[in-house]
Amino acid sequence: MTAERPTSEELNTGSGLGRTVKLRGIKLMNAVLMAVPFIAAWYLHFASRLASPYYRRGNWVVILIFFVVYALCGRTYDAFLVSYNRISEMIYSQCLAAFITDAIMWLITWLLEKHFPSIWVFLLILAGQILLSVIWCFGAHHWYFRTNPPKRTFIVWDRRRGMTDLIESYGLDKKFKVVGNCTARECVNNLHVLDGIQVVFIVGVHSRDRNIIIKHCVDRGITSFIIPRVGDVLMSGAKPMHMFHLPMLRLDRYNPSPEYLFIKRAMDIILSVFALLIIWPVMVVTAICIKRTDGGPIFYRQCRLTKDGKPFDVLKFRSMRVDAEKDGVARLSTGDKDDRITPVGRVIRKVRIDELPQLINILKGDMSIVGPRPERPEIAAEYEKEMLEFRLRLQAKCGLTGYAQVYGKYNTTPYDKLQMDLMYIANPSLAEDLKIMFATVKILFMPESTEGIAEGTTIAGENH
């Protein structure tokens, strides 16, 4: 299928460098606006109340700390992606980043004042930040799509279709104007279908055909978005080196450094103990509510798999009826429509309270805070019948949260979850662990992150 020919107006989008500079300026404006309420409160209320009041440079340091923390939180929560995020998602992400930044600044102010600073002042700061975030998000969104027409987009697919529907469902049709699509083989046989195209989505295409297409795209200045296959994700963990005076890539099984594993385990113990000390009242109230609902057991033990396929019993607050699997068949939840979920279960599943007892599994060493989510042996066996690569996610210890939980959804297909888990396994680092921990906070109150598995969903997620 060939694409429509572009008009001169569509191709004349101006200087890419100029747009980049303007966009960065707009993002910097967001940080300035979000800092204004804090700066005002600092000078009008807090600065004079310090145990040892700061002079000018000391106040500047406090403000700089606010900027740095907010910028880091904003990047973690993708709060500044004007061209990719919905307005509502940007507002949510920025408010979350502002709340965490304000909380950190409250602690810093507490240390400087040597007594509890006013909570009401910080709530006023947050209210002002929410208002400014709403104004900025609507303004930045309107400016971006008024000055940047949608890019002429072509979709090349192999394993699955449905990319056009995804673009529309995520509201990205303002950014990508899909003008054509074809199979990978059709594209390779006639690369002229990409003439006049600005963006190409390459969806699950085999490396042989994909390499021909991306070379053509790079040569023609066409931006490519590639949905990888499992082999591509594994290659992302390859280490570049030189041997025989040749460039070479070395690829091993998951084998992080002993220092990384030691620090990761220490973090698991410290953070899980700290969390249990903080949230034990929530756990007690949850236990009482579950018991009073139907008189059944509070906890639910279930066999799961961790590193190298080792089985262990995961501990969760019971969110389903006692007879949820009375026929002995393992089933994934279908979400809110699942009649096996109790009234209390619906609440604790939405905010992930049912997962809290797994902190005990972390202390025991069965799990880590960050890692691939543990799967049931029966369900893992079903997945491996169609995807032998599924066992590769067992290279690392399972986790309470993970890459697939943060960037996917409950009903993301097993094939896509596998790729996300392998992306984490391919590049282990403490920085990535910390990023996933903070990003987990964002998804706690996002309904789509707990959507159930739809009937008829395939393991590979192909959309025919």
LINGI-V190009 format. One line per field, one symbol per residue. ss: DSSP state (2 for helix, 1 for strand, 0 for the rest). phi: phi as a letter, one per 40 degrees, with the letter a starting at -180 (. if undefined). psi: psi as a letter, one per 30 degrees, with the letter a starting at -180 (. if undefined). Layout:
ss: ???
phi: ???
psi: ???
//
This chain:
ss: 00000002222000022222222222222222222222222222222220000002222222222222222222220000000000222222222222222222222222222000002222222222222222222222222222200011111110000022222220022201111111122222202222000011111000222222222222220011111002222220001111100111110000000222222222222222222222222222222222222200001111111022201111111001000000000000002220001022222222002220022222220001110000102222222222022222222000111022222000000222222222222200022222222222222000222200000000000000
phi: .cccccccccccbgccccccccccccccdccccccddcccccccbcdcbcdbdccdcccccccccddccccccccccfcbcdcbccdccccdcccccccccccccccccdcccgacccccccccdccccccccccccccccccccccbcdccbbbbbbcabgccccdcccgccccbccbiaacccccccacccccgcbbbcbbfccdcccccccccccccgccbbbccbddcccccccccabafgbcabbbbcdaccdcccccccccdccccccccccbdcccccccccccccagcccbbbacbbbdggccaccbbccbbdccdbccgccbcccgcccccccdcccccccbgcccddcdcdcccgcbbcbicccbcdccccccccbbccdcccccbccbcbadcccbbbdcccdcccdccccccccbcacccccccdcccdccdbcdccbcccccgccccgcbc
psi: kllkklleeefigakeeeeeeeeeeeeeeeeeeffeeeeeeeefeeefgkejklaeeeeeeeeeeeeeeeeeeeeeghfgieffkleeeeeeeeeeeeeeeeeeeeeeeeeefglklkeeeeeeeeeeeeeeeeeeeeeeeeeefefjlkkjkkkkldelageeeeeefgggffejjjflllleeeeefifffgkgkfkkkjjhkkeeeeeeeeeeeeeggkkkkkjlleeeeeffgkkklkkghkklkkklljilleeeeeeeeeeeeeeeeeeeeegeeeeeeeeeeeefeggaleljkkklkakggkkljkklkkfllegehffgkkklkgbffjffkleeeeefeeggfffeffeeeeefgelleklkkklkeeeeeeefefjffffffgflkllelleeeefalegkleeeeeeeefeeefikleeeeeeeeefeeefegjeffgklkkkfklefgkj.
//
